[in-house]
Amino acid sequence: MLRMGRRHPVDSSSGRAGLGGRLKAVYRRHIDYRREVAIRLLLSFVVTFALVRALTFGIRYHLLPVGNVVTPGGLHIHHYVWGGLVVFLVGFLALTLDRPQWHPWLAIPYGIGAALVFDEFALLLNLQDVYWAKQGRQSLDAVVIVAVLLAVFLVAERFWRAAAREVAEWLRR
């Protein structure tokens, strides 16, 4: 029989931690604060990008019962505007709260906002609506670059910190 406690699930028949508890323990041993932030940022960025691309595809080809956000005057408000607002708000909170324990939670909306902005990177770069044009590929390239850089940081974060310490030490000499 499996008993679930608040912290660690325990298999009451053997007294050993269940698989969920053991995986959580491994996670806690190997994931520090910075890696937690990077994981949440990467996942929220990639998932949001995929969902937004699917949503815009569905809107463009009338597969969904929703449309673009348009003002009464006919101005189409692109989703990079909402992403910029989210990134600004999360950055403001991160700077003013001065509580690092919030950073893993703030990484999620930050990743969402960044994905909304980078999904329309080509629009900002070309200063015209090229989302579905050939130049729209620039947005995909930008998203891949950002996701890869986040993944590289996540995978090699400890190495980069150690390398930065070595460079700083070398520069001091």
Secondary structure, DSSP 8 states (H G I E B T S, - for coil): -EE--SS--EETTTTEE-HHHHHHHHHHHH--HHHHHHHHHHHHHHHHHHHHHHHHHHHHTT-SS----B-TT--B--HHHHHHHHHHHHHHHHHHH--GGGHHHHHHHHHHHHHHHHHTHHHHHHTS--TTSGGGHHHHHHHHHHHHHHHHHHHHHHHHHHHHHHHHHHHH-
